[in-house]
Amino acid sequence: MEMVIEDYIRALWFWADKGEQVIVDPAIYIFLLDLLARNGRFHRLHQLLLNRVFSDSQDVACKLLKYSDIYPPALQLCIDMFKRLEDYDQIVEVFLAKRKLSEGLKCIQLYADKMKQLDKLKDLMLQEAARSDSVMLQLTKNFFEAKLYLSK
């Protein structure tokens, strides 16, 4: 079944190369992703993602995040896809969900000017830091105070 769907996607890409307007429904990518994951074919899934057979979409990236617990490289694939989509807010939320506060702060440091929900993310980061420990909370507060000062 997986090969049939892969061939279907390849055929659509072939027509797109001929100048035809072809858009693959993200549901097809998600269906293939689920099939490969259910059959434990994460290596094949990884290859297809690296070869950009899957078009970047928020739906595909979120599905990759769901498989990151059983296939850890899916987390980086998810983050890379969000980065290509320039959805930096979502990247920070992914880091928060995985309790990777320092990576979230680094992302904010790099892309704060491109983020749409910085105030919301700041509150979420402070809440997560408070759950972590007092040192992380103080570092996070200091980060945002310095960032606020620098942006004025």
Secondary structure in CASP SS format (residue, H / E / C, confidence):
PFRMAT SS
TARGET T0000
AUTHOR 0000-0000-0000
METHOD secondary structure of the structure
MODEL  1
M C 1.00
E H 1.00
M H 1.00
V H 1.00
I H 1.00
E H 1.00
D H 1.00
Y H 1.00
I H 1.00
R H 1.00
A H 1.00
L H 1.00
W H 1.00
F H 1.00
W H 1.00
A H 1.00
D H 1.00
K C 1.00
G C 1.00
E C 1.00
Q C 1.00
V C 1.00
I C 1.00
V C 1.00
D C 1.00
P H 1.00
A H 1.00
I H 1.00
Y H 1.00
I H 1.00
F H 1.00
L H 1.00
L H 1.00
D H 1.00
L H 1.00
L H 1.00
A H 1.00
R H 1.00
N C 1.00
G C 1.00
R C 1.00
F H 1.00
H H 1.00
R H 1.00
L H 1.00
H H 1.00
Q H 1.00
L H 1.00
L H 1.00
L H 1.00
N C 1.00
R C 1.00
V C 1.00
F C 1.00
S C 1.00
D C 1.00
S C 1.00
Q H 1.00
D H 1.00
V H 1.00
A H 1.00
C H 1.00
K H 1.00
L H 1.00
L H 1.00
K H 1.00
Y H 1.00
S C 1.00
D C 1.00
I C 1.00
Y C 1.00
P C 1.00
P H 1.00
A H 1.00
L H 1.00
Q H 1.00
L H 1.00
C H 1.00
I H 1.00
D H 1.00
M H 1.00
F H 1.00
K H 1.00
R H 1.00
L C 1.00
E C 1.00
D C 1.00
Y H 1.00
D H 1.00
Q H 1.00
I H 1.00
V H 1.00
E H 1.00
V H 1.00
F H 1.00
L H 1.00
A H 1.00
K C 1.00
R C 1.00
K C 1.00
L H 1.00
S H 1.00
E H 1.00
G H 1.00
L H 1.00
K H 1.00
C H 1.00
I H 1.00
Q H 1.00
L H 1.00
Y H 1.00
A H 1.00
D H 1.00
K H 1.00
M C 1.00
K C 1.00
Q C 1.00
L H 1.00
D H 1.00
K H 1.00
L H 1.00
K H 1.00
D H 1.00
L H 1.00
M H 1.00
L H 1.00
Q H 1.00
E H 1.00
A H 1.00
A H 1.00
R H 1.00
S H 1.00
D C 1.00
S H 1.00
V H 1.00
M H 1.00
L H 1.00
Q H 1.00
L H 1.00
T H 1.00
K H 1.00
N H 1.00
F H 1.00
F H 1.00
E H 1.00
A H 1.00
K H 1.00
L H 1.00
Y H 1.00
L H 1.00
S H 1.00
K C 1.00
END
